[in-house]
């Protein structure tokens, strides 16, 4: 995917959009040579890369640094940069500084969580030539208000509110919408009502695309196994196995061999 028109085309052609998180140069470089459509420099990097318990620790500086590394590694992929906690809830100037930092670091779009209270910012960004991806359902930056990481929009009332928020984000100019941890029927309903593509994570199959955290799908964090993650690898096993063999070889004298040494 090269631009936001490709997202619209994917939806109208019925071709599923595939997005993965990326936070660093080396994984972005590998991902650049895969058929994935799009990379998200998610604020989940605060947890996955830096060990924080939630995403609230992400800052504009942190997100810009990771976005730049991903852009350098994946020059051919569409890159979305996540607006960190509260960066878009203060003054317009502060929000614009954050957007400018992310876009100048190499993002082609920004993503922000929620709708109420910043629809005017979404519209301003869209009118300023900044593609905006929305994010509804479980919005991890609100984890303390939500009372934990749990499925959202379970009641009919909450589902209706979600649909209204999704329509409002579309109206304000969002080009795509992430739906996180909502019942599959609710995600299907939102997807039917919108013209823009929906990208689900824990939102069932009736959406226009799927996103996962790269480290989760690679099995890099084996103890973290939410219901919506399918594991496609055993990166933890691969890394620990390889390091174990290396340590053994060094200690036994099997490494380095003559052909790995300079005569
Ligand atoms: O930060 C992130 O990784 C995200 C995805 C879970 C959608 O927002």
Boltz pocket constraint, residues with backbone or C-beta under 6 A from the ligand:
constraints:
  - pocket:
      binder: B
      contacts: [[A, 21], [A, 40], [A, 41], [A, 42], [A, 43], [A, 44], [A, 45], [A, 82], [A, 178], [A, 180], [A, 201], [A, 211], [A, 213]]
      max_distance: 6.0
